[in-house]
């Protein structure tokens, strides 16, 4: 069984439920990834979520929700005066989404400070894999970034595989230069990088997956998987580069968590022993399902039925 630590933020999510109503849930890029990873490989993975929450009712509800997904919450730290961030999803008629955020006082910003205060190497189980995103980096308080990178490098020396999804969100960064400097550290540390072409268009003004591959060739990355909307996914490793068509849908209802569900189900498929191309095809089917429903996290029973049909 692979132990996978997911570092980042979980938030309260409000998504449209029709007739002016809103549905409350918990989500966020790494939250969604953790849920889909565990759901797609329940026997093959131990998924551990690392973040900080408050000591209030919403924070306790989040802990319960994660535990109901069989996600390990032993690395979730509680801040005495902060709480969860909140975001609201708005969708266009084509399913594209925009977000409004309220996260300035989120406890997750302080995860590394709290981790340092409570961390003991003697009691820490070294994970097989560690995942973080550009959002994970952006929300960590600047004074804690050195602590974060020391932790990542220590884990890599212990044998952990480092996985990074750039997931660029301009509003979270003080400047483009600040973001690029952090991404460079992430690329240098990572064994697997899971960007979208959109990330590199917005941050580096690159307009093709070929250009993305070329810029990442400067780093010692074992595998690169580039998501490109409805276009084929590009997989690059030292063995070469291949393009894999994704599962198409007639109409996307809500593209929230499209990439996160892909990432989680891809890692799950690899944990189950699938080769990269087969894992990408599986993850594409999961992502296609997710974008045909509202909100980031699908109903658990619905998702279980889909998985059963997919494997039969």
C-alpha positions as CSV (number, residue, x, y, z in Angstrom):
1,X,0.0,0.0,0.0
2,X,1.4,3.4,-1.0
3,X,1.3,6.2,1.6
4,X,0.7,9.5,-0.2
5,X,0.8,12.8,1.7
6,X,-1.2,15.7,0.1
7,X,-0.2,19.2,1.2
8,X,-2.5,22.2,0.8
9,X,-5.8,23.7,1.7
10,X,-9.4,22.5,2.0
11,X,-12.1,25.1,1.9
12,X,-15.9,25.5,2.3
13,X,-17.4,25.4,-1.2
14,X,-20.7,27.0,-2.2
15,X,-21.9,25.8,-5.6
16,X,-25.2,26.6,-7.5
17,X,-28.1,24.3,-6.7
18,X,-30.7,26.1,-8.9
19,X,-33.4,28.7,-8.2
20,X,-31.0,30.9,-6.3
21,X,-30.1,28.1,-3.9
22,X,-26.5,27.2,-2.9
23,X,-25.1,23.8,-1.9
24,X,-22.4,23.6,0.7
25,X,-19.5,21.2,0.5
26,X,-15.8,21.0,1.2
27,X,-13.3,21.2,-1.7
28,X,-10.2,22.9,-3.0
29,X,-7.7,21.6,-5.5
30,X,-5.8,19.2,-3.3
31,X,-8.9,18.2,-1.3
32,X,-10.6,17.1,-4.6
33,X,-7.4,15.2,-5.6
34,X,-7.2,13.4,-2.3
35,X,-10.8,12.3,-2.4
36,X,-10.7,11.0,-6.0
37,X,-7.3,9.3,-5.3
38,X,-8.6,7.4,-2.4
39,X,-11.9,6.5,-4.0
40,X,-10.2,5.1,-7.1
41,X,-7.6,3.1,-5.2
42,X,-9.1,2.4,-1.8
43,X,-7.0,-0.8,-1.1
44,X,-3.8,0.3,-2.7
45,X,-3.3,3.7,-1.1
46,X,-3.2,5.4,2.3
47,X,-4.0,9.0,1.6
48,X,-2.9,11.5,4.2
49,X,-4.1,15.1,4.1
50,X,-1.7,17.8,5.5
51,X,-3.2,21.2,6.2
52,X,-4.4,23.4,9.0
53,X,-7.9,24.1,10.2
54,X,-9.6,25.9,13.0
55,X,-11.2,24.6,16.2
56,X,-14.7,25.6,15.1
57,X,-17.7,23.6,13.8
58,X,-16.9,23.9,10.1
59,X,-13.4,22.7,10.7
60,X,-14.6,19.7,12.7
61,X,-17.1,19.0,10.0
62,X,-14.3,19.0,7.4
63,X,-12.3,16.5,9.5
64,X,-15.4,14.3,9.7
65,X,-15.9,14.5,5.9
66,X,-12.3,13.5,5.2
67,X,-12.5,10.6,7.6
68,X,-15.7,9.4,5.9
69,X,-13.7,9.3,2.7
70,X,-11.1,7.1,4.6
71,X,-8.5,9.9,4.4
72,X,-5.9,10.0,7.2
73,X,-6.2,13.3,9.1
74,X,-3.3,12.8,11.5
75,X,-1.3,15.6,9.8
76,X,-4.2,18.2,10.0
77,X,-3.2,20.8,12.6
78,X,-5.7,23.0,14.4
79,X,-5.1,26.7,14.7
80,X,-6.5,28.3,17.9
81,X,-7.9,31.5,16.2
82,X,-8.2,30.9,12.4
83,X,-10.7,28.9,10.4
84,X,-11.4,27.6,6.9
85,X,-11.4,29.7,3.7
86,X,-14.6,29.9,1.7
87,X,-15.2,30.0,-2.1
88,X,-18.2,30.3,-4.4
89,X,-18.5,28.8,-7.8
90,X,-20.2,30.6,-10.7
91,X,-20.7,28.8,-14.0
92,X,-21.4,29.9,-17.6
93,X,-23.8,28.1,-19.8
94,X,-20.9,26.1,-21.3
95,X,-19.8,24.9,-17.9
96,X,-16.8,27.1,-17.5
97,X,-16.3,28.3,-14.0
98,X,-15.2,31.4,-12.1
99,X,-14.6,31.7,-8.4
100,X,-15.0,34.2,-5.6
101,X,-12.8,33.6,-2.6
102,X,-12.7,34.6,1.1
103,X,-9.5,33.1,2.4
104,X,-7.4,35.9,3.8
105,X,-7.7,34.6,7.4
106,X,-7.5,30.9,6.5
107,X,-5.8,28.5,8.9
108,X,-4.1,26.6,6.1
109,X,-1.7,29.5,5.6
110,X,0.0,28.5,8.8
111,X,0.3,24.8,8.2
112,X,4.1,24.8,8.1
113,X,4.5,26.8,11.3
114,X,2.1,24.5,13.1
115,X,3.8,21.4,11.6
116,X,7.2,22.6,12.8
117,X,5.9,23.1,16.3
118,X,4.5,19.6,16.5
119,X,6.7,17.6,14.1
120,X,8.8,14.8,15.4
121,X,10.9,12.8,12.9
122,X,10.8,9.8,15.2
123,X,7.0,9.5,14.9
124,X,6.7,10.6,11.2
125,X,6.0,7.8,8.7
126,X,8.0,8.6,5.5
127,X,5.5,8.6,2.6
128,X,6.0,7.0,-0.8
129,X,4.7,10.1,-2.5
130,X,4.1,13.8,-1.6
131,X,1.8,16.0,-3.7
132,X,1.5,19.8,-3.6
133,X,0.2,22.4,-6.0
134,X,0.9,26.0,-7.0
135,X,-2.1,26.9,-4.8
136,X,-0.5,25.0,-1.9
137,X,2.6,27.2,-2.4
138,X,0.8,30.4,-2.9
139,X,-1.3,30.3,0.3
140,X,1.5,29.4,2.6
141,X,2.7,32.5,4.5
142,X,5.9,33.8,3.0
143,X,7.8,33.4,6.3
144,X,7.2,29.7,6.2
145,X,8.4,28.9,2.6
146,X,11.9,28.1,3.7
147,X,10.4,25.6,6.2
148,X,8.3,24.1,3.4
149,X,11.2,23.6,1.0
150,X,13.4,22.2,3.8
151,X,10.6,19.7,4.5
152,X,10.2,18.8,0.8
153,X,14.0,18.3,0.3
154,X,14.2,16.2,3.5
155,X,11.3,14.0,2.3
156,X,13.0,13.5,-1.1
157,X,16.3,12.5,0.6
158,X,14.3,9.9,2.6
159,X,13.0,8.4,-0.7
160,X,9.6,10.1,-1.2
161,X,8.5,10.8,-4.8
162,X,7.7,14.5,-5.2
163,X,4.7,15.4,-7.4
164,X,3.7,19.0,-8.4
165,X,0.8,20.5,-10.3
166,X,1.5,24.2,-11.1
167,X,-2.2,25.1,-11.0
168,X,-1.5,28.8,-11.5
169,X,-3.9,31.3,-9.9
170,X,-2.6,34.9,-10.6
171,X,-4.6,36.5,-7.8
172,X,-2.9,34.4,-5.1
173,X,0.6,35.7,-6.0
174,X,2.1,39.1,-5.1
175,X,3.9,39.1,-8.4
176,X,4.7,37.0,-11.5
177,X,8.4,37.0,-10.4
178,X,7.5,35.6,-7.0
179,X,5.5,32.8,-8.5
180,X,8.1,31.9,-11.1
181,X,10.8,31.7,-8.4
182,X,8.7,29.3,-6.4
183,X,7.8,27.2,-9.4
184,X,11.4,26.9,-10.3
185,X,12.1,25.4,-6.9
186,X,9.1,23.1,-7.4
187,X,10.3,21.9,-10.8
188,X,13.8,21.2,-9.5
189,X,12.4,19.2,-6.6
190,X,9.8,17.2,-8.5
191,X,9.8,13.7,-10.0
192,X,6.4,14.1,-11.6
193,X,4.9,17.4,-12.9
194,X,1.2,17.6,-13.9
195,X,0.6,21.0,-15.5
196,X,-2.1,22.3,-17.9
197,X,-1.2,24.2,-21.0
198,X,-3.3,27.0,-19.6
199,X,-0.9,27.3,-16.6
200,X,2.0,28.0,-18.9
201,X,0.0,30.3,-21.3
202,X,-0.9,32.5,-18.4
203,X,2.4,32.5,-16.6
204,X,5.1,32.0,-19.3
205,X,3.2,33.0,-22.4
206,X,3.8,29.6,-24.0
207,X,1.2,28.5,-26.6
208,X,2.0,24.8,-27.2
209,X,2.6,21.6,-25.3
210,X,5.9,21.3,-27.3
211,X,7.1,24.6,-25.8
212,X,6.1,23.4,-22.3
213,X,8.1,20.2,-22.7
214,X,11.1,22.2,-23.9
215,X,11.1,24.5,-20.9
216,X,10.7,21.5,-18.5
217,X,13.5,19.7,-20.2
218,X,15.8,22.0,-18.3
219,X,14.9,20.2,-15.0
220,X,15.5,16.6,-13.9
221,X,11.9,15.6,-14.0
222,X,11.1,11.9,-14.5
223,X,7.6,12.4,-15.9
224,X,5.6,15.3,-17.3
225,X,1.8,15.1,-18.1
226,X,0.3,18.1,-19.8
227,X,-3.4,18.6,-19.7
228,X,-4.9,20.7,-22.6
229,X,-8.6,21.0,-22.2
230,X,-10.4,18.9,-24.8
231,X,-7.2,18.3,-26.7
232,X,-4.9,15.2,-26.3
233,X,-2.9,14.9,-23.2
234,X,0.9,14.9,-23.6
235,X,3.0,12.4,-21.6
236,X,6.8,12.9,-21.6
237,X,9.5,10.7,-19.9
238,X,13.1,9.8,-20.7
239,X,11.6,7.1,-23.0
240,X,10.0,9.7,-25.2
241,X,6.7,11.6,-25.7
242,X,3.2,10.4,-26.6
243,X,-0.1,12.0,-27.1
244,X,-3.3,10.4,-25.7
245,X,-6.8,11.5,-26.7
246,X,-9.1,12.3,-23.8
247,X,-12.7,11.1,-23.2
248,X,-15.0,13.6,-24.9
249,X,-18.3,14.7,-23.4
250,X,-21.3,16.3,-25.2
251,X,-21.6,19.1,-22.7
252,X,-19.7,20.1,-19.6
253,X,-21.9,21.2,-16.8
254,X,-19.2,22.3,-14.4
255,X,-15.4,22.1,-15.1
256,X,-14.5,22.5,-11.4
257,X,-12.0,19.8,-10.4
258,X,-11.5,18.6,-13.9
259,X,-7.7,18.6,-13.5
260,X,-7.8,17.7,-9.8
261,X,-9.9,14.6,-10.5
262,X,-7.6,13.7,-13.3
263,X,-4.6,14.0,-11.1
264,X,-6.1,12.0,-8.3
265,X,-7.4,9.2,-10.5
266,X,-4.1,9.1,-12.4
267,X,-2.1,8.6,-9.2
268,X,-4.6,6.0,-8.1
269,X,-4.3,4.1,-11.4
270,X,-0.5,4.0,-11.1
271,X,-0.8,2.8,-7.5
272,X,-3.0,0.0,-8.9
273,X,-0.2,-1.0,-11.3
274,X,-1.4,0.5,-14.6
275,X,1.2,1.8,-17.0
276,X,1.3,5.6,-17.7
277,X,-0.8,5.5,-20.9
278,X,-3.5,3.2,-19.4
279,X,-3.6,5.4,-16.3
280,X,-4.1,8.5,-18.4
281,X,-7.0,6.9,-20.2
282,X,-8.6,5.9,-16.9
283,X,-8.1,9.4,-15.4
284,X,-9.6,11.0,-18.5
285,X,-12.8,9.0,-18.0
286,X,-13.0,10.0,-14.4
287,X,-12.5,13.7,-15.3
288,X,-15.1,13.4,-18.0
289,X,-17.6,12.1,-15.5
290,X,-16.8,14.9,-13.0
291,X,-17.3,17.8,-15.4
292,X,-20.8,16.5,-16.2
293,X,-22.0,17.2,-12.6
294,X,-22.1,20.3,-10.5
295,X,-19.5,20.9,-7.7
296,X,-16.0,19.5,-7.2
297,X,-16.9,16.2,-5.4
298,X,-19.4,13.8,-6.9
299,X,-21.9,11.9,-4.7
300,X,-20.1,9.0,-3.3
301,X,-22.7,6.3,-4.3
302,X,-23.0,7.7,-7.8
303,X,-19.3,7.6,-8.2
304,X,-19.0,4.1,-6.8
305,X,-21.6,2.9,-9.4
306,X,-19.6,4.5,-12.2
307,X,-16.4,2.9,-11.1
308,X,-18.1,-0.5,-10.9
309,X,-19.5,-0.1,-14.4
310,X,-16.1,1.1,-15.6
311,X,-14.3,-2.0,-14.3
312,X,-16.9,-4.5,-15.5
